[in-house]
Amino acid sequence: MPKVQLLDYVAGNIRSLVNAIEKLGYEVEWVKSPDDVKQADKLILPGVGHFGHCLSQLAAGGFLEPVREHISNGKPFMGICVGLQALFEGSEENLSVPGLGIIPGKLSRFRDDSKSVPHIGWNSANTVHKGEQDQKEFYGLRPESKYYYVHSYAAPYEPGALEKNGWTVATGTYGDETFIGAIGKDNILATQFHPEKSGQAGLRVIKAFLDGKAFSPLSIQVSPSKAEPGLTRRIIACLDVRSNDQGDLVVTKGDQYDVREKSSVSTGGAVRNLGKPVEMAKRYYEQGADEVTFLNITSFRNCPLADLPMLEILRQTSETVFVPLTIGGGIRDTIDPATNKQVSALDVATMYFKSGADKVSIGSDAVDAAEQYFSSGKKLTGKTAIEQISGAYGNQAVVVSVDPKRIYVASPPSTTHHTIKTATPGPNGEEHIWYQCTVKGGREGRDFDVVQLVTAVEALGTGEILLNCIDKDGSNSGYDLELINLVKSVVKIPVIASSGAGNPSHFQEVFEKTTVDAALGAGMVSFLFHSPQPSQEIHHISNTLFHTLAAMSN
């Protein structure tokens, strides 16, 4: 089996990249020392997180000069995400830390005056061609394909500036900014996107690098409509995972956060069992889901951290699912029952990243952190889980899951909280509401509103908001558009709509009537697999569903 060398320097989720490489028939050898770089044939430098942190780690390990030598000696090199950024002279993210300087130029932060930052989701990487006769696939990149990006800083594209020195460039467009999505020259390939998280299109890029095929004829002619550049809004499949009464981990779904069947003779109030997590995640991936989210709603307080069931679910899922995976639940400071020692939220998150997660979702602890942020006069302590995880892995690795519910008031002056006028009057005709933040799965309300929460966690370093709504959960009546528009108006980070989707039109509605960045569905797609219809027909329905939703999101 041919081999490829992978430089791992605590760069987030490496497991998915390893799984992708092995799926393509190559064996991974780990680079542990500078001497290993000198012996490497094909070298891949992945990277997730902060430019300064990643480059400092490489410098401290003595890797920078050996990597330069590897490249200058003409050996194959591939950089991914921060691995691409490292090739440039530097980045605004940390101007005091230099890059490798192989590509001229510096990275800058996306402007957030008209779009969410970080840039998260599926976007193009269109090769810049000199003319029609020059059009070829560059390392398998195709104009009709989309690739998964997650970054706040990018290398701005200046037409012709790099090409005149022999570089081939593929660009992406985010809002009114065009940036370098991939770049290559001779033995070098680097992608700002994550090919290991870009489905079959991404696997094709990795394979082209491993096989040494920089250029090949375009496989198909693409119509301009299919090759339209820019970010698509994401469709996220969510799996609520918990143990049932028999101790098995199953996918379930709540009705206003109640996951048990309504009491009856046949079910006896049993936990709703919608299937096996790994199997369902694979189905969602195969049917076109842009991302898969696991929300762990079971407590494993007496389980040693190294044996947490969700770790194994992530390991198995990442072997066959090549889109981003998010895990929520249990990301907090805790005591490991096996050692009786304190384990930080950062260490817990690291375990999940090493098992295949790309992002972690924080719930109730984020409310506590936000309350402390306001009570301290909006001071950053560096001690919260959000700050520690985003500091190590970048804010794009941290999602905060928000569980608000409507509180009706007679008029805005009757409360100190942020209110809006609602189109759905209250039980006594009230026309104004505020959204109360809750913890403990919605069981406990706080004297704290959703505007306070999302602005605080954004300041603490959160990269994305997963916006649930207790009033809408399990209702199949559509998303709470008023809540979504409120939150989008006060934060600049991406927002994911959640709770209430009952049919595809609800996705279309939320994308047309709000500027939300993504929409999450759980029960609507999960129940497809538990319909009395034949499995082949169910597969067709669910496949059609994701394709329909994808078309709506463009």
C-alpha positions in Angstrom: 0.0 0.0 0.0 1.5 3.4 -1.0 2.2 5.8 1.9 1.7 9.5 2.7 3.2 11.4 5.6 0.9 13.5 7.8 2.2 16.3 10.1 0.0 16.4 13.2 0.7 19.2 15.6 -2.6 19.4 17.5 -4.5 20.8 14.6 -8.1 19.7 15.4 -9.9 16.9 13.7 -7.2 14.9 11.9 -9.2 11.6 12.1 -11.4 12.5 9.1 -8.4 13.3 6.9 -6.8 9.9 7.9 -10.1 8.1 7.1 -10.3 9.9 3.7 -6.7 9.0 2.8 -7.2 5.3 3.8 -10.4 5.1 1.9 -8.4 6.1 -1.2 -6.0 3.2 -0.7 -3.1 5.0 1.0 -1.4 4.4 4.3 -0.8 7.3 6.7 2.6 7.6 8.4 2.7 10.2 11.2 5.4 12.8 11.2 6.5 13.2 14.8 9.9 14.9 14.5 11.8 17.2 12.1 13.8 14.2 10.9 10.6 12.5 9.9 9.9 15.4 7.5 13.3 14.9 5.9 12.4 11.3 5.2 8.9 12.1 3.9 7.9 11.5 0.3 4.4 13.0 0.1 3.8 15.4 3.0 0.4 16.8 4.0 0.1 19.7 6.5 -3.5 20.1 7.8 -4.5 22.9 10.0 -7.5 24.1 12.0 -7.7 27.2 14.2 -5.5 30.3 14.8 -2.8 31.2 12.4 -0.4 32.3 15.1 -1.0 29.3 17.3 -0.5 26.8 14.5 2.7 28.5 13.2 4.1 28.9 16.7 3.5 25.2 17.3 5.4 24.3 14.1 8.2 26.6 15.0 8.5 25.3 18.5 8.7 21.7 17.2 11.4 22.7 14.7 9.3 21.9 11.7 9.4 25.1 9.7 12.8 24.7 8.0 12.4 21.0 7.2 9.0 21.8 5.6 10.7 24.5 3.5 13.4 22.0 2.5 10.8 19.4 1.6 9.1 21.9 -0.7 12.3 23.3 -2.3 13.5 19.8 -3.0 10.5 19.3 -5.2 8.7 16.7 -3.1 4.9 16.6 -3.2 3.3 18.9 -0.5 -0.3 19.6 0.3 -1.5 22.2 2.8 -5.1 22.3 4.1 -6.9 25.3 5.6 -4.3 26.9 7.9 -1.8 24.6 6.0 -2.5 26.9 3.0 -2.3 30.0 5.1 1.1 28.9 6.4 2.6 29.2 2.9 2.0 32.9 2.8 4.1 35.6 4.4 1.8 36.3 7.3 -1.8 37.0 8.5 -3.7 39.8 10.1 -4.8 37.2 12.6 -1.3 37.5 14.2 1.1 39.9 12.5 3.9 39.0 15.0 4.1 35.4 13.7 5.6 35.0 10.2 4.5 32.4 7.7 6.7 30.2 5.5 6.9 33.0 2.9 6.7 30.6 -0.1 3.7 32.5 -1.6 3.9 36.3 -1.5 1.1 38.1 0.3 -0.7 38.2 3.6 -4.1 37.1 4.7 -6.8 39.5 5.9 -10.1 39.1 7.7 -13.3 39.0 5.8 -15.4 42.2 6.2 -18.4 41.6 8.4 -20.5 44.7 7.4 -22.6 42.7 5.0 -22.1 39.1 5.8 -21.5 36.6 8.7 -17.9 35.9 9.7 -16.5 33.2 10.0 -17.2 32.1 6.4 -18.8 28.6 7.0 -20.3 26.4 4.4 -20.1 25.1 0.9 -18.6 27.4 -1.7 -16.8 27.2 -5.0 -13.1 26.8 -5.9 -13.1 27.8 -9.6 -9.8 27.5 -11.4 -8.7 30.7 -13.2 -8.1 29.8 -16.8 -6.2 31.9 -19.4 -8.6 30.9 -22.1 -11.1 28.3 -23.3 -8.3 26.1 -24.8 -6.6 26.1 -21.4 -9.5 24.7 -19.4 -8.5 21.6 -17.4 -9.3 20.1 -14.1 -6.7 21.4 -11.6 -6.2 18.6 -9.0 -9.8 17.4 -9.7 -11.5 20.7 -9.0 -14.6 21.1 -11.0 -16.7 24.3 -11.6 -20.0 22.6 -10.7 -18.7 21.3 -7.3 -18.9 22.9 -3.9 -16.3 22.5 -1.2 -16.5 23.0 2.6 -14.9 26.1 4.0 -14.6 27.3 7.6 -12.4 30.3 8.1 -12.4 34.0 9.0 -9.1 35.0 7.3 -8.3 34.5 3.6 -5.8 35.4 0.9 -7.4 38.1 -1.3 -7.3 37.3 -5.0 -5.6 39.8 -7.3 -6.1 38.8 -10.9 -2.8 37.8 -12.6 -0.6 38.6 -9.6 0.3 35.1 -8.7 -0.3 33.5 -12.1 2.6 35.5 -13.6 5.0 33.6 -11.3 3.7 30.2 -12.4 0.9 29.7 -9.7 -2.4 28.2 -10.7 -5.2 29.7 -8.6 -8.8 28.6 -7.9 -11.0 31.2 -6.4 -14.0 31.4 -4.1 -16.4 34.4 -3.7 -17.9 35.4 -0.4 -20.2 38.4 -0.6 -18.3 41.0 -2.5 -14.8 39.5 -1.7 -12.9 37.1 -3.9 -10.3 34.9 -2.2 -7.9 32.1 -3.0 -9.7 28.8 -2.5 -6.9 26.6 -3.8 -3.4 27.3 -5.2 -0.7 25.2 -6.7 2.6 25.2 -8.5 4.9 22.4 -9.5 5.0 20.0 -6.4 2.7 22.2 -4.2 -1.1 22.1 -3.7 -2.9 24.0 -1.0 -6.6 24.3 -0.3 -8.4 26.8 1.9 -11.4 24.4 2.0 -11.3 21.0 3.8 -11.4 18.3 1.1 -11.8 15.6 3.7 -15.1 17.3 4.6 -16.3 18.1 1.1 -17.8 14.7 0.2 -17.0 13.0 -3.1 -15.8 16.3 -4.6 -13.2 16.6 -1.8 -12.1 13.0 -2.0 -11.4 13.6 -5.7 -9.0 16.4 -4.9 -7.1 14.4 -2.3 -6.8 11.5 -4.7 -5.5 13.7 -7.5 -2.8 14.9 -5.2 -1.9 11.5 -3.9 -1.8 10.2 -7.5 0.3 13.2 -8.7 -2.3 14.3 -11.3 -2.1 18.1 -11.2 -4.0 18.6 -14.5 -6.5 16.4 -16.4 -9.2 17.1 -19.0 -12.5 18.5 -17.8 -14.7 15.5 -17.4 -18.0 17.2 -18.3 -19.2 20.5 -19.8 -20.9 22.6 -17.2 -23.7 25.0 -17.8 -23.2 28.5 -16.3 -26.2 28.0 -13.9 -24.6 25.0 -12.3 -21.2 26.7 -12.1 -22.5 29.7 -10.2 -20.0 30.8 -7.6 -20.7 31.7 -4.1 -21.8 30.3 -0.7 -24.8 28.1 -0.5 -26.9 28.1 2.7 -26.5 24.8 4.5 -29.0 22.0 5.3 -28.0 20.3 8.5 -29.3 16.9 9.7 -29.5 16.6 13.4 -29.5 13.4 15.5 -30.7 13.7 19.1 -28.9 10.8 20.8 -29.7 9.3 24.1 -29.9 6.0 25.9 -33.2 4.3 25.9 -34.7 2.3 28.8 -32.7 -0.8 27.7 -29.4 1.1 27.8 -28.9 1.3 24.0 -27.9 4.6 22.3 -30.6 5.6 19.9 -31.7 8.5 17.8 -34.8 10.2 19.3 -36.9 13.3 18.9 -38.5 15.6 21.4 -41.9 17.3 21.5 -41.1 20.6 23.3 -38.0 18.7 24.6 -40.0 15.7 25.8 -38.5 12.6 24.1 -40.9 10.0 25.5 -43.9 8.7 23.6 -47.2 9.9 25.0 -48.3 7.4 27.5 -50.2 4.5 25.9 -50.6 0.8 26.4 -48.3 -0.1 23.6 -45.4 2.3 24.4 -45.7 2.9 28.1 -44.1 6.3 27.7 -40.9 4.7 26.2 -38.1 6.8 24.7 -38.8 7.4 21.0 -36.4 5.2 19.1 -35.8 6.4 15.5 -32.7 4.3 14.7 -29.0 3.8 15.2 -26.9 7.0 15.2 -24.0 5.8 13.0 -26.3 4.2 10.4 -28.6 7.2 10.2 -25.6 9.7 9.9 -24.3 7.7 7.0 -27.7 7.7 5.3 -28.0 11.5 5.7 -24.5 11.9 4.2 -25.3 9.7 1.2 -28.6 11.6 0.6 -26.9 15.0 0.5 -26.9 16.5 4.0 -24.3 19.4 4.2 -23.5 18.6 7.8 -24.5 16.2 10.6 -25.0 17.2 14.2 -25.1 14.8 17.1 -26.8 16.3 20.2 -26.0 14.0 23.1 -29.0 14.4 25.6 -27.9 11.5 27.9 -25.8 12.1 31.0 -22.8 9.7 31.4 -21.6 11.1 34.7 -20.4 7.7 36.0 -18.7 6.7 32.7 -14.9 7.2 32.4 -14.3 10.0 29.8 -12.1 7.7 27.6 -15.0 5.3 27.3 -17.8 7.8 26.5 -20.1 6.1 24.0 -20.3 9.3 21.8 -16.5 9.0 21.2 -17.0 5.7 19.5 -20.0 6.9 17.6 -17.8 9.7 16.2 -15.0 7.4 15.3 -17.3 5.0 13.4 -19.2 7.9 11.7 -16.1 9.6 10.5 -15.0 6.5 8.7 -17.8 6.8 6.1 -19.2 10.4 6.5 -17.1 13.0 4.8 -19.0 16.2 5.8 -18.6 18.2 9.0 -19.6 16.6 12.2 -20.7 18.6 15.3 -21.1 17.1 18.8 -23.1 18.7 21.6 -23.6 17.7 25.2 -21.1 17.3 28.0 -18.6 19.9 26.8 -17.7 21.3 30.2 -15.2 21.1 33.1 -15.8 17.7 34.8 -14.4 15.0 37.1 -13.3 11.9 35.4 -14.8 9.0 37.4 -11.8 6.7 36.4 -9.2 9.0 37.9 -11.2 11.3 40.2 -9.3 14.2 38.6 -10.6 17.4 37.1 -10.7 17.5 33.3 -11.2 20.8 31.5 -13.8 21.5 28.9 -10.9 22.1 26.5 -9.6 18.6 27.2 -13.1 17.1 26.7 -13.4 19.0 23.4 -10.0 17.7 22.3 -11.1 14.1 22.9 -14.1 14.8 20.6 -12.0 16.4 17.9 -9.5 13.5 17.9 -12.5 11.1 17.5 -13.8 12.9 14.4 -15.8 16.0 15.5 -15.2 19.2 13.7 -17.1 21.4 16.0 -18.4 21.2 19.6 -21.7 22.7 20.8 -22.0 24.2 24.2 -25.4 24.7 25.9 -26.2 25.5 29.5 -22.6 26.4 30.4 -22.7 29.1 27.8 -25.6 30.8 29.6 -23.5 30.7 32.8 -20.5 32.2 31.0 -22.7 34.9 29.4 -24.2 35.9 32.8 -20.7 36.1 34.2 -19.6 38.2 31.3 -22.2 40.8 32.0 -21.9 40.8 35.8 -18.1 41.4 35.4 -18.6 44.5 33.3 -18.1 42.6 30.0 -14.6 41.4 30.8 -12.9 38.5 29.2 -11.2 36.1 31.7 -9.9 33.5 29.3 -11.3 30.9 31.7 -14.6 30.0 30.1 -14.9 26.9 27.9 -15.8 29.1 24.9 -12.6 31.2 25.3 -10.3 28.2 25.9 -11.6 26.1 23.0 -11.8 28.9 20.5 -8.3 30.0 21.6 -6.9 26.6 20.8 -8.9 25.6 17.8 -10.4 28.9 16.4 -13.9 30.3 17.0 -15.2 28.3 14.1 -14.8 25.2 16.2 -17.3 26.5 18.9 -21.1 26.5 18.5 -23.4 27.7 21.2 -26.8 26.0 21.3 -29.5 28.5 22.5 -32.8 27.3 24.0 -35.1 30.3 24.4 -38.8 30.5 24.9 -41.4 33.3 24.4 -42.4 35.4 27.4 -45.4 37.7 26.6 -45.6 41.1 28.1 -48.2 43.8 28.0 -45.8 46.5 26.8 -42.0 47.0 26.4 -41.7 49.2 29.6 -43.0 46.3 31.7 -39.7 44.4 31.4 -36.0 45.3 31.3 -35.4 42.7 28.6 -35.1 43.2 24.8 -38.6 43.0 23.4 -40.1 42.8 19.9 -43.7 43.2 18.6 -45.0 39.8 17.6 -47.5 38.8 14.9 -48.7 36.1 17.2 -50.5 37.7 20.1 -50.4 36.1 23.6 -53.2 34.4 25.5 -54.4 37.8 26.8 -53.9 39.6 23.5 -50.3 40.7 24.4 -48.5 42.1 21.4 -44.9 42.1 22.7 -42.5 39.4 23.7 -39.0 38.7 25.0 -37.1 35.5 24.6 -36.1 33.9 27.9 -32.9 31.8 28.0 -33.3 28.4 29.5 -30.9 25.7 30.8 -31.0 22.0 31.7 -32.9 21.1 28.5 -35.4 23.9 28.9 -36.4 22.9 32.4 -35.1 26.0 34.1 -35.6 29.6 32.9 -33.2 32.4 33.7 -33.7 36.2 34.1 -31.6 36.6 30.9 -32.7 37.2 27.4 -31.6 35.8 24.0 -30.0 39.1 22.9 -27.9 39.3 26.0 -26.8 35.7 25.5 -25.9 35.8 21.8 -24.0 39.1 22.1 -22.0 37.8 25.1 -21.0 34.5 23.6 -20.0 36.2 20.3 -17.7 38.4 22.4 -16.3 35.4 24.2 -15.3 33.7 21.0 -18.2 31.7 19.7 -18.1 31.1 15.9 -21.8 30.0 15.3 -25.2 30.1 17.0 -27.5 27.1 16.9 -30.8 28.8 17.5 -33.5 26.5 18.9 -36.9 27.5 20.1 -38.7 25.6 22.9 -42.1 26.8 21.7 -41.5 25.4 18.2 -39.8 22.2 19.1 -41.7 19.2 17.7 -44.5 21.4 16.4 -43.8 20.9 12.7 -45.2 24.4 12.2 -42.1 26.0 10.8 -39.2 28.0 12.3 -39.7 31.0 14.6 -38.9 33.7 12.0 -39.2 36.5 14.5 -36.6 35.0 16.8 -34.2 34.3 13.9 -34.5 37.9 12.6 -33.9 39.3 16.1 -30.8 37.3 16.6 -29.4 37.9 13.1 -29.8 41.7 13.7 -27.5 41.7 16.7 -24.7 39.3 15.8 -22.2 39.0 13.0 -21.4 35.3 13.3 -23.4 32.7 11.4 -26.8 31.5 12.8 -28.4 28.1 12.3 -32.2 28.0 12.5 -33.5 25.0 14.5 -36.9 23.8 15.8 -40.2 23.5 14.0 -39.4 22.2 10.5 -42.2 19.9 9.4 -41.8 19.9 5.6 -39.5 21.3 2.9 -41.5 24.5 2.5 -40.4 25.5 6.0 -36.8 25.5 4.8 -37.8 27.6 1.8 -39.6 30.0 4.1 -36.8 30.5 6.5 -34.3 31.1 3.6 -36.6 33.5 1.9 -37.8 35.5 4.9 -34.6 35.7 7.0 -30.9 36.0 6.3 -30.1 32.9 8.4 -27.0 31.0 7.3 -28.2 27.4 7.7 -31.2 25.4 8.7 -31.3 22.3 10.8 -33.8 19.5 10.6 -34.3 16.6 13.0 -37.6 14.9 13.4 -38.8 15.6 9.9 -36.1 13.5 8.3 -35.7 11.0 11.1 -39.3 9.9 10.9 -38.9 9.0 7.2 -37.0 5.9 8.3 -39.8 4.8 10.5 -42.7 5.0 8.0 -44.7 2.0 7.0 -43.6 2.6 3.4 -41.0 0.2 1.9 -37.4 1.0 2.6 -36.6 1.6 -1.1 -39.4 4.2 -1.3 -38.2 5.8 1.9 -34.7 6.1 0.4 -36.2 7.9 -2.6 -38.3 10.2 -0.5 -35.4 11.2 1.8 -33.0 11.6 -1.2 -35.5 13.8 -2.9 -36.0 15.8 0.3 -32.3 16.7 0.6 -32.0 17.5 -3.1 -35.1 19.7 -2.8 -33.7 21.5 0.2 -30.4 22.0 -1.4 -32.0 23.7 -4.4 -33.9 26.0 -2.0 -30.7 27.0 -0.2 -28.9 28.3 -3.3 
